[in-house]
Structure formats: C-alpha cells, structure tokens
C-alpha cells in the first residue's frame, strides 16, 4: 500500500496549485492519467480574469456583478465575492512564479475584453494563456520534488470511504496494470470536466467524468449537472477551440448571408455577449437555414484585424486553422459551430474546497475538490470566459490551504486494503469476461450523437425523455461488449471501457437533471419552457444514486449583494 499525507488526483491548474500549498509542510502524492503538462488546463487560450484596473477604472464589485449576472443568478454570491477579491493577487503571484503575460506599451499586464465582462479584465499570454500558467505551475511542482511525488499515467478507480470518512483511493498503474491502494489523510479531486460525452466538444480525450463518477459511486450527489456550456467557436465538425479571444480582439460572427447576426440577439454587446447567448444565436441561425453554404456552421471573420495583430494576439488560432482545415484566417473566415466546452456542475463543495453531501452542506470528512470537477458554485448556470482559469487557480490554492490545516491535525483513517483492491480487480475481471458482440466504439459514438442531438444547445421534454431512454439502452449494450486486449501492460482499451461506463452514467445524470428543470437559465435552454422561473428553480439541483436509480433533491442559492433581475445584453 502506498501512503501520503495528502493525495491529489488531477494535475491541471487546480491540482498543481493545491499541491504547492500542501507541500509546504506535508508529503503529497499527485496522481494523473496524463503527463502533468498535457493536462486539459493547457487548452484554455483566451485569458484569466482579474479587476486589475490597468486600462479602465475596474473593481472587484463590477467583476462580481458581471459573474453573477452571467451565471443567470444561480451563482452562490458569498463564494463569488471571495473569488473575485482574490483575483488581482493571484495574477501577480502567477507572474512572480514565471508566467509570461502579454504587456502594454508601458510594461503593465495587458487586458482585453471578453464576453459578458463590462470592462477589459482578461489578462492573457497571446492566445496560449492556460498553457503559460500550466507550465509555470509545473516548474514550481518540479522545484518541490522532495515533497511532491508525481504518479504520471496512473488511473483512479474509486474512493476509499470508511465510517463516513475518505481515507484514500484505489488506482492502477497504466503502464504495468498493477492495482494499488493509496492511503491518505485527505484526498483532493481536481479531475476536470466531462465534455467528451458530446459529439462536438472542445474537451481533451481525458475529460471523461472519472472524478465526478467516483464521488457519485461513493454516495455523494452531483450538483447542477444540467448546466453544460457550449462554446460558440469550436471548429466545424471537430470542436477544436478557437478562443473567445478572437471576438475579444474584435472578430465578427457572420451567417451564410454575410450578416453580423448578433445585432438581432444581443445588440448592446454583439459578439461579446456571454457564451450561452452567442451559442444559442449561432444555433438559431443554423436551424433557420442561414448557415454558411447550407452547412451547420457560421463564420468567424478576423480578416479586418490584419496579419500583424493576428500574429501578436492570436497566433495559435491562425496556426490551428492552417493545420486542421487549411484555412488561413488572415485571408479567409473560419467555419465554427457551438461545441460542448465546460461543465458548470460537479461535486458539491463549500468555498474552502470541502466536499458536502446534502442540502444542509454536511461535510464528507477527508474529501475535497477544486476546479472544473467541483461545483462551488461561482459560475451558476453559465460561466463567463476567463473565469475558469481564475477558478482553478483561486480554489486550487484555497483548497490546498484548507487541506493543509486539516491534514496537519488528522490521523490516517482505516483502510481494508485487500477488500478495496478486490473490488476493483473484480470489476476489471468482469470486463475481461464479457464475451458479447457489441462494439464499444459504436456505443461511444451513439452516446455522443444522442447527447448532441437531444441534450444540446436547445432542449425539450420529448427529446430529453428519448435521450434518457437511449442512454439507458446503451448502458445495457455496454454489458455485452467484447475486449480484444486482455493484457496488463498499457492496456488503453480497458481504461477506455471504464471511461465509457463513467460517461454513460454522467450522460444519464445530465439529461435527467435537465428534464426535471422546467425553465430556461444560462446554459440550460428549454424550448418548451423558454422563461427563467425564479419562483420554482432559483435553486441548485442535487442528483443522488438510490437503489440503482437517480434521485433529485435541491438546495438554496446563496444570494447576498445582487437580487435576481432580468438578464439582458
């Protein structure tokens, strides 16, 4: 059995930032199924929000209001206040760690406009901001190698819960196939989102809900899963992200007639409206037959910015267009479509990263979460661009601090090592023993199709019921699959099958919560209930496992400074 004071699962921004706090006084294990610098945080391009006030008179109060309004008033405002207040300090700390931000002519950190923000507050590193921060943090983790041990290319199967307390996790070394128990005083999940359940997504292949489902299997509810953000500018048919920075720098969105259609949907903000509004506007144009050349896409036009500005501020976008579709955005517009991007929901936590298990916020001792896998909830029903890198960094740090305080005074809990290993080994053996005729790739592709078609940008009761039934059918078919590789060494097929099981479960949870929320709010839009309903649904959803079924409960939204009002742009 492996032993650490604290085990962190996930080595993106939230996981590494937490590790840097905990490692000051304790021994840390940092477990990740990909190499740390390949974590999905590196794909975030456009910027990280903070009210530095460099270019305009900005304040944390304005950042807070924009975030709460952007989240359609479902954000917990006590958490949002702590978060936006911390932002300027976090930016300067990252700078001191070696993160290279783009600069103004007088040497200050440059800031640009972003959707839903009333002031330019996106601090950026060209259009590779997540990449720059990720590598700066990775360097700091390597610098602290004496107290942080990295388990790279290890897979986390399940939590170890004994007597109501989290005491570790069961994992596999992907390279050798060996199943191990890691014993810890505290566990932090920083495992990211689950966009891979949709056909068109900006998410990396690793975004398969492993952390969320491990928590769910331990009896912990998932909060606000119906709120999935569709990014307006994923590459047509592929979903590869073209950053919102393109619109922040002044890019236009054009329909098939060459019209800047956002004037019809958000006249005051145009292309810089929040993502949910822009994604719905694009989908509405496509559905009305005004896509480019009759296709399910619209155009992102950057030509008027000029080559010099594109190469200074948006070099990655230009290169992605050339590499993947042979389109140079200096000369031609880029074809884009709404793409599943971010999960506002996740494992419920308080503002210190402590996982809570019911509407009364009862804590699960020894278990913490941060980043996209967690639901604090600062984003509410819709996240503003540049707020995710900030969330991962702020709450990675806060969670690390609270875990350091907790684990310093905690003892190791009980672990029945042989029992925990046997549970996972039996699950793996059950997969190996399946001898059906179903093809797992077909099941995965059908899941993605049905989620995109029936639980996407627009939803209604009929489609959601059909989606749930289809997903349940795919879960049954999954039991009749056939494994072709039964070896131990680097058996990627096995882990993809386990991930598929997790994705099918989260797909059912997302669509079930979406069916129950008979209103439209933020990223959740019901064509059969197009209005927001604060009377019945100004509350967070909690989906629990119960006797093989799903049970829904709700808990109150924390409203402090800003009372809900109509959200217009």
Secondary structure, 3 states (H helix, E strand, C coil): CEEEEEEEECCCHHHHHHHHHHCCCCCEEEEECCCHHHCHHHHCCCCEECCCCCCCCCCHHHHHHHHHHHCCCCCCHHHHHHHHHHHHHHHHHHHHHCCCCCECCCCCECEECCCCCCCCCEECCCCCHHHHHHHHHHHHHHHCCCCEEEEECEEEEEEEEECCEEEEEEEEECCCCCEEEEEEEEEEECCCCCHHHCCCECCCCCCCCHHHHHHHHCCCCEECCCCEEEEEEEECCCCCECCCHHHHCCCEEECCCCCCHHHHCCCCCHHHCCHHHHHHHHHHHHHCCCCHHHCCCEEEECHHHCHHHHHHHCHHHHHHHHHHHCCCCCCCCEEEEEEEEEECCEEEECCCCEEECCCCCCEEEEEEECHHHEECCCCCCCCCCCHHHHHHHHHHHHHHHHHHHHHHCCCCCCCCHHHHHHHHHHHHHHHHHCECCECHHHHHHHHHHHHHHHCCCCECHHHHHHHHHHHHHHHHHHCCEECCCCCCCCCHHHHHHHHHHHHHHHHHHHHHHHHHCCCCECCECECCECCCCHHHHCEEEEEEEECCEEEEEEEECCCCCCCCCCCCC
